[in-house]
């Protein structure tokens, strides 16, 4: 049998796609720290739905890095994604989510996590027990009579309130998510609703940040990095130790498989700004190669 020089063997291992060791075995390629797959994108009606920020292509655009953003529409609209590995519960933050928040423009989304895609737990945030937070919120949107162009979308909720996702002059397309495969006549969402954060400052409407625990939120830690990874800058940081069940009881999670983000506010901002809609611009796992 022809023998290969040890040095040549080492060089061969370095340049081949599958890493190998000197005993002829293979090592597992490193995991990616970026989102690997979108499991579901189910937005609520909104002014960016059916645009380049609110369709299935936009949802797929957040896979593999910080390459774009996707809008979740009004209250309840959500996206579910996962990595190519289970996210571990390590010391401190376990993953980060990128949004497009800036000072005066926070559109907070609640984050839920699941170890198996079936059991879901909320990561609590700073507004968990704030006045105006509703822990048992449910909303139903009704499809407009025509969907060829922009028309306000009416909603009702389980607290006896009614309203609409108002059409704005900047976006003329239908706000109803036309790409949903089941062609629904109504859309129903449940979850926690956060208190309104919009106010007029004498010059413009601003959407104030909450302290911590939400996606697309200009929180104090937004500009910080985690674990000496510069890619974690300008993101919201999340710790699995903040997981709670539907009744608010703490839950201990060692690993999770899927992450869900949903718009947690039912609010129309004045001045032509329109509905508050969480945007997700990617996510990063901090345990990709542990």
N, C-alpha and C positions, 0 to 999 in steps of 0.2 A: 504494500500500500504506500502511496506517495505521501510523505510527511510534509506538513506545512510549518515553516519557521514560526516560533512563538510571537515574534514581533509582527509578522504579517497577519497572524491570527488576530492580534489585538486591533490592528488597523482595520481589518475586515469587519470586526464587530462594531467599530465606531461608525462605519459608513453604511452599514446595512440598515434597513428600516426596522427590523426586529432586533433589539439588543440581545447580546449573548454573553455568556461567561466562558472562562477558559476551560471549563469542564464539558463544554458542548451544549449546555442548557440554555434556556431563554428566560429573560426577566420580563416582567410585565411593563409595558410602556407606561410612562407617567400619565396620570389623569389630567384633564383640563380643569382649570379653575373657573372657566366660564360656563354659562348655560349650554347644555347639550341638546335639549329637546323641549318644544312647547307641547304640553299635554292637552291644553284646552284654552281657547280664547273666546270669551263670551261677554262682549261689551254691553253696557246699557246704552240707550240712545244718547247722542251727543253731537256737538257741532263738528267734531273731527272724525266721526264715524263715516265710513265709505270714502275716506280720503287716504292719502299716502301715510297718514298717521293712525288710521283706524281701519285696517283691513288685515286679512290673513298674511299678506306679504310683510306688512309692518310688524306683525307679531313674530314671524320667523326671523325678522331682521335683528332681533335682540339676542339671537343665538350666537355663541362663539366670540363675544367681545362687547365693546361699547360702540356698536355700529349704527345705531338708530334708536328711535323711540316709538312706543305704541301707546295710544290713548285707550283708557278703559271706559270712557263715557261717563254718564252720571252715576248716581248712587247705585252700588251693587255690582256694576260691571267688573269683570275679573279676568285674570290670566293665571294659568297654572303652568309651572315649568319645573324642570329637574336638571341635575348635573349627571355626568357619567359615573358618579360614585355617590355613596351616601355621605351626607354632611354630618360630621361628628360634632358632638358637644364638647368643645375644648374650653380652656380658660379664656374668659372674655368673649369678644364677639366671635360668632361662628360663620356668618356670611354677611355680605353687604348688598344693597340694592341701589341702583342708580336711577335717578329721576332727572327732571329738568327744573327743579326748584331754584329760586333765587330770593334774595331778601325782598320781602313783600309779596312773594308769589309762592305760597305753599298750598298744595292740593293733596292733603294727607290721605294715604291709603293704608288700610289695615292689612297685616300680614298674618297668614295662617300657615301651619306646617303639618305635614303628615309623614308618619313612618312607613306607610304602605299604600297610600292613595285612597284609603277608605276612612280611617280615623283622622279627624282634623282637630287641631288645637290652635287657639289664637295666641299670638305673642302680644301680651298686654303692653300698653303705652301709658304715657303720662296723663291722658284724659280719661282713664278707666272709670274714675268715680267723680269726674267733674260734672257740675250742673249742666244739663243740656245733653249729656251723653245718654243715648238710649240703647240698652243692651239687647232689646228684643224687637228690633225694627224689621218691618216687612213692607215692600213696595211693589206695586203692579203698574207697569206702563202699558198703554193701549196703542196699538198700531194706528197711525193716521189713515184717513180715508184715501189719501193719495200719497205715493212714495216716489214720485218722479222728481220732486224738488223739495227744498226745505219747507217744513211745516212743524210747528210746535207739537211736542209729544206730551199728551196728558198723562198724569199719574195719580194714583190714590195710595194711601198707606193705612197701616193698621192702627193709627192713632186718630183716625177721622179727618185727616188732612188731605187736601187735593191741591194740585198745582200742575206745572208744565215745565218741560225742558224747552226753553224759548228759542225760536229761530232767531239768528242774528244776521246782520247784513253781510258779514264777511264770508259766510259759507252758505252756498245756495243748493247743495246736494241734499238728499234725504238724510235725516239724522237717525233713521231706523236702520239697524244692522241688517242689510239686505243679503249678506253672504251666509247667514245662519242656515244650516242645511234643512232644518225642520220648518222653515218659513212660518214662525210663530205669529199669532195675532195679539198675544200679550206676552210680556216678559215679567217674570217674578224673581225678586231677590230678597234674601233675608240676611241679617247680621247685626253688627253694632253700628250705630250712626253717631258720629262725632258732632259736637256743637259747631255752629257756624263760626267762621273765622274772618269774614269779610267786613270791612268798615271803610268809610270815607275819611281820608286824612286832610281834607281841604284842597287837595290837588288831584288826587286819583283814588280809586278803590285799591285797597291792599288786602291781601290774604295772609294773616299773621301765622307764624310758625307755632307749632306745639313743641313742648320741651324735648320729648324723645319718644321713640318706639313706632314711628310711622314711615312709610315710603313716600317719596316725592315731597319731603318736608324739610324746610330750611332750618334744621336743628343745630344746636351748638356744636355737635361733633361732625357736621356735614363736611367740613374742609379738612378734617384730620385723616391721617393714614393709620392703617392697622398692620401690625406684624412686619413693619419695614417694607411693605409692598406699596409702591407709589400708585398702583392702579386702584387702590382702595380710597383714594382721595375723592372728595365731592360725591359722597354716597351716604346713605343711612345705614347704620350698623345695627345688627340684630343678634341677640343672645338667646339660645334655646332655653336657658334657665328662666326666661320670662313666660314660658308656655303655661296656658291655663285651659281648662275645659270650658264647655258652654256655660257652666254655672260660676265660672271664675275661680275654680279651685286649681291650685298649682299642680302641674304634671311634670314628672321627670322624664326627659327624653335623652337617650344616649346617641341616637342617630335619627336622621329624617331623610326621606326620599324625595318628597315633592314640596313645593312652595307655592302658595296662592297669594295674590295681591288683589284687593278690591277697593274701589272708590268708596270712601267711608263718610262722605258728606253729601247731603241733598240740599244744594244751595245754588241759587242763581245770583251772580255778581252783577251789579249795576254798571252803567257806563258802557254797555255793549260787550262786556267781558264774557258774559254767558255763564253756563253751568260750570261748577267745579268738577274737574275730571282728572283723576290721577293718571300720570304718565309713568311708564316703566321703560328704562333705557338700558337694561342689562342687569346682571347680577354676578357675584363672584363668591366662590366658596373658599373658606380659609383652611380647609382640611383636605385639599385635593390630593396631596401626596404624603399624607401622614401615615 
